[in-house]
Amino acid sequence: MSAAGLDGVRQVLAAGGAPEQLAEKAVDALGERAAEALREDPWQLLGVPGVRPEQADGFARALLGGECGPGDERRAQALVAWLLERAALEGHTVLESSALRAALAQQSVPDPDEALQTAIADGAVLVFQEALENPAGAGRASTGGDDEEEETPVRVLLGLDRYAMAEESLADGLARLINALPDALAHDAQSTEDGAGLGPEAWERAAAGAPSPSAAELIRAVAGSGLVTHTGGEAARAEPAALVAAARAAGLRAYAATHSEDGRRRMAALIGPAPADEAPAAHSAQAAQAASYDPAVTVSGLLAGREGPGRDADGALALDLLVVLDAPRLDVETAAMLVESLADGARLVLSGDAGTLWSAGPGRVFADVVAARVCPAVVSRTPDPGPIGELVSGIGIGELNQVEAPGKEVVIVPVRDAGEAVHRTVQLVADSVPRAIGVPSDRTQVITPGHGGSAGTRALNAALKERLNPGPGRFGGFDPGDRVAYVPAPGRMTAGTVVSADAEGLRLECGGTPVLVPRERVAETVRHGWAVTAHQAAGIRWLAAVVVLPGDAAQALSRAWVYTAFSRAERHLSVVHGVDQALPRAIAEVPAKPRTTRLRSLLQTQNRPEE
């Protein structure tokens, strides 16, 4: 937008008492006509990220005076969209109509029903009906005579086009992979005759040579299905790695995709190089070309074309088999883009640890696919080793067990208050863990429930910086050598180190790769990274982890949070424990927060056998 256009937006914001710094965000959210849109409908300010209803109400009063009130139709429509967007931030792709009506009433909308009807009529939201499972009174005889069919109770769901359509596209794509199996098997048989691909006998030979029974089960499942789920802990990652290695050795274009650079490196090491006597070039030109690419990629790099095989003439990813690791982290939009990019006949394996936290974005893709039971589901029998593995396995079934840790693999550090928690955390990272365990400070990660609070990431990072890399913070609060958490997109954190800064922005080193963060993006994408949240840490592992549980964090704990945080450690886990009985109670009694989605029912409907 032109400078004059931005000035116009700033003038409208100033007239309504809103910060002029919102101008660029308002243009991003509302488009080139942002100034006119805000004058005509001040409540469109709710479409700007970070704006709350009370702030939009104040803005509207300043611009409209006595003309505005809680029953203004423009206000109701803006609140419907805002509530659904906020629900998406909490993981929902849709909301039940009753929940949305209640939320509107809490915002003093006089007639929530009318507001919803208007939003539906205007196309601002989509409406869906979903049959209830085992509703109360189901199975009772109809009272209307023999010929009257009993009505199936339904729930009414409302959603924004963006997320509802992504979920439907994902369901269609997954059904396509499942139903393309006959053609895929025929293709494999023909390829085998031509000297390429994996026919039934070759799949069986690969399974017979698998390193574990669970890996063999996975290979056999993939041999017969276009979609497979695989569930297991950290040690179970060797099973999809064995699958990818066997498929590539036989000439298939097989890749493993992770959500972090750390996960990509670990997966590449597990897959290993192709054996010299199994050179893919012997099978096909396509496989020979695929062999030149690293078999492990990141999901973002694969979709962007920076990593992996690229796309074929039809725009599909040029691969035969894709294994997505840490699949619980897939949000519905990313999953839809990924599945839409797979050609007919390609195979997809969703692999992950069901005990970890769900995606940062909306949806519960992996859990819904597993629950739908529309494809083979392989559950690994490979346990995570050692005291940390034993501890985490118990947490996964709701038990906080005492484990034998002769090598100080697990250490509990009790604290009385948040101040002591910060002090002991700094002591552990800077002194105790390097000295007693042999893990240096830069390979130790602090994990805490939130950013705020007296022992959140902000407080812990300030204390850790003062001890480990003191400095004036002359580059927007950062100094060379600072550990940082770089979040280029919601839910995708990369750990890095500050190298320098100049007129272009902040220069980082992230996993051996130089990264330039433009000056205007530093404040919203870069934080100090000695301490992070469990959501940020998901998908990454460190030699040592210090998990901080201050007393004010008790309400934030759940089984999935503890499971994710504790399982980030490879060799050593210290727990700075200040929540008393809240920790075992959270593990035993607090499941993952429910999310309202449609993927499970969509998959079950699309894959229901014909009567």
N, C-alpha and C positions, 0 to 999 in steps of 0.2 A: 504494500500500500504506500501511496505517496506520503511525504511529510505533511502536506496539507490535510490529507485524509486522517492521519493519526492525530493531528492537532484538533480536528473536529471531534474525534472520539474523546480526547482529553477534556475538551470544553464541556461536553455533555456529562462526563463523569464528575467534573468539578461542580457543575450546576446541581448535581444530585448529591454532593457531599461524599462521593466515592473517590478512592485514591487514584490519581492520574496514572500511577504505575500499572494499573490494570488495562491500559489502552491496548497494548500489543496482544495480551491474552484475549481481550474482547474481540479484536479483529480476527484472531485465529478461530475463535468459537463462533462468531456471528457473520464473518465475511466482510466484504468491502463496504457494505451498507450498514456497518455496525452503529454508526452515529444515528442514522435515521431510525434504525430498528429500536434502539434504546429510547429515543424520544417518543416513538409511537407506543412502545410496550416496555416500560422500565423493568418489568419483572424478567425480561430476557437476560438481565444481568445474572440470573441464576444459572445460565448456561456457561458462565465463565468459571473455570475450576477454582475451588476454594471459597466461593461466595456462598454465604448461608442465607436462609430465608429472611431472618430478621434484618440482615444488611440490605437485601433486595427490597424489603418493605420500606426501610428508611429512605432508600434511594427513590422509590416510587412516590413516597409522600413529599419529598423535596421537589420533585418535578411536577407532580399532579395536584398537590395540595388537597383540598377537600373532595376532589373527584374520586380519590382512591379509597378502597376499603377492603376488608378481608373477603368479601364476597365477589370481588371483581373477577370476571371470567378469565381475564388475562393472567391474573395471579394463580387461579386454580390450575390452568393449563401448564403454566411454568412449574408449579409444584409437582404435578403428576410426572413430568419429565425428570425433574430434579430427584424425586424420590426413587424413580426407577434407575437413574444413574448412580445414586448412592447405594442402592441395592446391588448393583453390578460391582461396585467397589468391595462389597462384602461377599461377593462370589455368586450371587443369584443371577440367572439369565432371565427369569420371569418372577412375578410375585402373584400370590393368590389375591383375587379381587377383594376378599374380606380384609386382608392385611393392608392393601393399598387404601381402602376406604378408611380404615382405622387411623392410618398415618396421616391422611388428609384431614380428618377430624382433629387430630392433635395439632395441626397447623391452623386451626380455626377456620377451615373452609366450611361455610354454612351447610352446603348440600353436597356431600362427597359423591353420592350416587349420580347426581346431575353432572358433576365435574367429570366423572369417569365416562359417562355416556357421551358427553361432548368430545372428550379426547378420542374415544373410539370412532365416533362419527367423522371427526376431522382427519382420521388416519394417523394421529400423533402416537397412538399405541395400538398394538395388535392384540386380539383376544383369541384365546384357545380354550378348548374344553378337553379335559383328560379324565378318563374313567378312574374312579377310586378303586384301590385294591382292598378287597375284603372289608367293604364298608359295614358299619353296624347294621344289623338286620338283613344282610345279604343272604339270599337263599330262601327267604320266606315266600310262601305261595302268594301269588297275585290274587286280589279279591275281586277282580273284574271279569271273571269268567275264563273258560278254557282257552278261548282264542286271543285273549289279551296278553301281549308280551310285557313282561316286567321291565320297567325302566331301570337302566344302569345309572347309579348315582355318579355324578361327575363333579370335578372342581373346575372353577373358572380361573384361568391364568391370564395375566396381562404382561406384556413385555414391549420393549423398544425394538423397532425393526432391526437395528444393528445386531443385537445379540440373539434375537429369536431366529433371524434368517441364518446367522452363522451356525446355530445349533441344527437347524433343518438341513443346511448344506452339508454339515459334518455327518449327520445321520445318513443322508443320501450317499455320500462318498464311501462311508464304511460298508453300507449295504452293497454298493457296487463292487467293492473288493471281495466281499463274501460271495456274492453271486457270480463273480467272474472266475471262480475256481475251475469249472470244467474246461474253459478255454485255456486257462493257465496250465493245467495239467497236460492238455493236448499239445500246447506249445513246448512244454518241457520234454514230452515224449519225442516230438519232432526234432527238437534241438539235440537230444541225445543221439538220434540217428545221424545227425549232421556232425556229431563230435563235440557238441557244446551243451551247456546246461546240465540240469540234474533230473534224470528220470527216476522212477520209483526205486530201481535197484541202487542207483547212485546215492539217493537220499538214505536208503537203508545202510549202505556202506559207511556213509558219513556218521549216522547215528551209532553204528557199531564201534566206530573209532573215537567216539566222544569221550572226554575226560571224566565224566561223571554220569550217573543214571539220570539226573535231572537235565543235564545238557542233551543226552540222548532223547529224552522225552520231548524236549523243546524242538529238536531237529525233526522228529517224526511228526509233531503237530504242524510245523510249518510246511512239511512235505504235502500235507493234505488240506491246507486252508489258506485263504488269502488274508485272513486276519487272525491273530493269536495274541492273547495276553499272557504275560509272564510276571510272576510275583515272587519277590525275594529280597534279602538284605544285601549288604555290601559284597559279601563273598559270592553271592549268586550272580554278580555281574560277569563272572567267568563263563557262565552258560550262554548268554547271547553273544559273548565274544567268540566262543567256540563255534557257534552257529555261523557268524559272519565269516570267520576264518575258513570253515569248511565250504561254505557257498562260494567264496572267492577262489579257493583252490580248485573248485570244480568248474569255474568259468562264469559264474553269475556275478552280476554287478551288485555287490552287497555292501551296505554302509551302516554304520552305527552313529546315531545322532544324540548328542547330549545337550544340556542347557548351559554349560559353563565350559570355559577353556580348561579348567582343572579336570573336569569330568572327561573332556575330550582326550587329554593327555593320558589319563589313567586307562581309558578304554583302548587307545591305540597301543599301549604297552601290553594289555591283555590279549589283544588280537594278534599282535606280533607280525613279523614279515611272512610272506608266503614262502613255503618250502621251495627250494630250488627245483626239485623234481615234480612240482605241481604248478609249474608256470602257467598262468591263465592264457598266455599267448598261444598255447597249444590247442585251445578250445575255440576261440573266436576273436575276430578283430575288435569287436565291442569290448570283450573282457580284457583284451590286451590294453586297450585304451583306459578302461576303468582301473586297471592295476597301477596306472601311473598316478592315481589320486590316493591320498591318505584315506584309509577305510573308516577313520573316525572323524566326524565333523561336529560342528555345533548346529543346532536347529536354526538359529538366526542366520548363520553363515551359509547354510544349505539353501534356505529360502531366498537369500539375497544374491546367490550365485558367487559369493566370495570363496566358498569351499565346496568340495565334492565335484560331481561329474557335470554339473550344468544341466541344461535342458535340451530335449530333442526337438525335431522340426515341428512337432505338434505342441510344444510348450510344456510338456511333462518332464519331470525329473528323469534323467537318463540312468535309471537303475531298475533292478529286478527285485531287490529285497532291501527294506529299510527297517532297522531296529531303533526305536526311540527309547532311550534310557531316561530314568527319572520321570516316567510318564505322568505321575500325579501332578507335576508342575505344568502340564499342558493346559492352557486356558482354551476356551471354546473357539475363539477367533484364530489363534495360532494353529490349533488342531485342524480347523476347517481349511485353512490355507495349505497346510501340509498334505492333507488327504486329497484335496482338489488337484494337487500337483503330481499325484501318482497316476501312472498310466494303468489302463485295464490290464489285468494279469500280474501286476506287481503285488508283492506280498508285504504286509505291514505287521510288525511285532511291537506291541506296547508293553514295555518292561519297566517295573518300578517296585518300590517298597511301599506297600499299602499303609504302613504305619506313619509315614511322614506327612507333613503339612501339605494341603492342597495348593493349587495355583494362586498366584497373586491376582490374576484376572478372573473374570466370571466363568462359571462352569465347574464341574467335577468330572472331567472327561474320563479319566482312567477308572474311577470308581463306578461311573455309570455304565461303561462298556463291560466291566467285569460283572456287575449286577444284572445286566440284561441277558447274560448267558446265551449269546447268539454266535459264539465262536469258541474254539478250544481255549481252555484256561490252564496253564501250567503253573503249578505252585512248587517252587524250589524246595528241595529237602537239604540244601547246603546251609548249615548254620554259620553265623559269623563267629570267628574264633576268639578265644581269650576272655579275660574278665570284662572288657568293655562290651564285647559281643554278647556275653551271658547277661549282663545288666540290661542292655538294650532289648534283647529278646524277651526278658521278663516284662519290661515296660510295655512291649507290644501287646501282651495279653492282660495288661492291667495290674501287674505286680511289681513292686519296688523291692527287689531282693538284695540282701547283703551278699557280696561276692568276694571270694578269696582273690587278693591282688598282691602276691608276694613281691612283685617288681614295682609296686606303687603305680600300677596302671590306672587305678581309680582311687582318688583321695577326696574325702569330704572335709571341708573347712567351715566349721560353724561360725556365724557372726551374729552380733546382737542388733546392729542397726545398719543403715545404708552407708554411713560414714566409714564404719569398719569394713563393710563390704568393698568399698572403693579402695581403701588402704591395702587390704589383703590381696585384692586382685592385682594391683600394681606390684606388690611384693612377689606374687606368684610368677607373673610374666617376666619381670625384670631380673629376678634372682632365683627363687626356689626351683622352678621348672628347669631352667638352663643348668643349674648346679646339680640338682638331685636326679633329674631325668635325662639330661643331655640334649634337650631340645632347645634351640636358640629362640630368642624372643620373636624373631621375624617368622618363625614357623609355628608360633602359638597364637591361637585366635580366641578372643573374648567374645562370648555370646550372652546377650541379656534380653529380657522380654520386650523392651520398648526404647524409644529414643528419649523420651522425657523422664522426669523423676530424678530423685537424688542419686540413683545408681543406674540410670539409663545410658544409652550410648554417648550422649553429649557429655555427661559428667565423667564417665569412664575414659572417653577419648581425651578430654582435657587433662585428666590426671596422668594418663599414659604418655601423652605427648610431652608433658612437663618432665617426666622421668626419662623417656627414651629418646626424644628428639626435640629438646627445647629450642625455641626460636621465636622471633617476633611475629611470625605469620604474615610476612610482607607481601605474599601473593594471595590476596583475598582470604587470609587466615591460614594459608599453607606455606610450608617451607620445604626445600629440597630434603628428601629422605623421609618425609611423612608417609605413613601408610594411609591409603585412602580406599574407600568403597565407591567405585564409579558405577552409576546406574543410568546407562544410556536410554533405557526404556523401562517402564514399570515391570517389576518382577524379575529383572535381569541384572544382577550385580556382578561386577568384575573387580577382583581385588588387585590393587596396584600400588605404585610408589611414585611420589612426586619427583620429577627430574629437574624441572626448571619452569620458568614462565617468561613470556614476552608479550609483545603487543597483540599477537594472534590469540593467545590464551594460555591455559595451563598444560604443560607437557608431562605426561605420565608414562610409566613403563608398566604394562599389564601382561603378566605371563610371558615376558620376553618380547612383547610387541609394543612399539611406540604408539602412543595415543595422544592426539591433540584435542583438548576440550576448549571450544571457543569461549571467549571471556564472558559472553552473555549467557552461556549455559552452565558455567561453573557452579553458581549458587544452587541451582536446582538439581544438578546431577552428581556432584562430588561432595562426599563427607569424609571426615577422618575415619579410618577403617581398622584401628586396633580393636575396636569393639563394634559388633554388628548385631542385628536381631537374628533370630532363628530363621525367619522368612528369607532374609538376605543370604544367610549361610547355606540354605538348602541346596543340595547338588554339589557342594564343595567339601573337601576334607583337608584337615590339617594334621600335622604330626601330633600336636597337643591342642586341647581346647580347655578353656576356663569358662564354665557356665555360671553366671552370676544370678542368684535368686534372692533379691532383696525383699524385705517384708512387705513392701507396698506392691509387689508383683504377683501376689497370691491369686488375685482375680483374673490375671492374664494367662494363667497356666492351664494347660489341657494335656491329655495323654499324647496327642500328636505333637504338641510343642516340645514337651520334654523328650520324646523319642527322637525328634529331629535334632534338637540341640545336643543331646548326649552322643548321638551317632556321628557327629562331625569329627570326632577324635579318632586317630589311628592308633597311636601308641599310649597316650596318657590323657586322662580326663580328671580335672579338678572341679569340684562343685562347691562354690561359695554359697553356703546354705543358710538362709535367714528366714525361711517361710514355715518352719516347724512342720506341723502335720498337714499343711496345705499341699505339700509335694506328693506324699502317698495318696492323699484324697483326690488330687487332680488326676493322677495316673489311674486310679481305680474307678473314678466316678465321672470324670469330665471328658466326654467324647468330642470329636470334631464338631464345630458349630454347623448345624444343618444348612444346606443350600437348596434352594428351589430351582430345579432344572427340568428339562423335558427330554434329554437325550435318551435316557433309559427307555421310556415309554415309546419314543419314536423308533428306536431300534427294534423293540419287541413287536411293534405293529408292522414294520416293514418286513420283518423276517418271520412272521407268523406263518406256519404251514397252511396251505390251502385246504379247506375242508371238502 
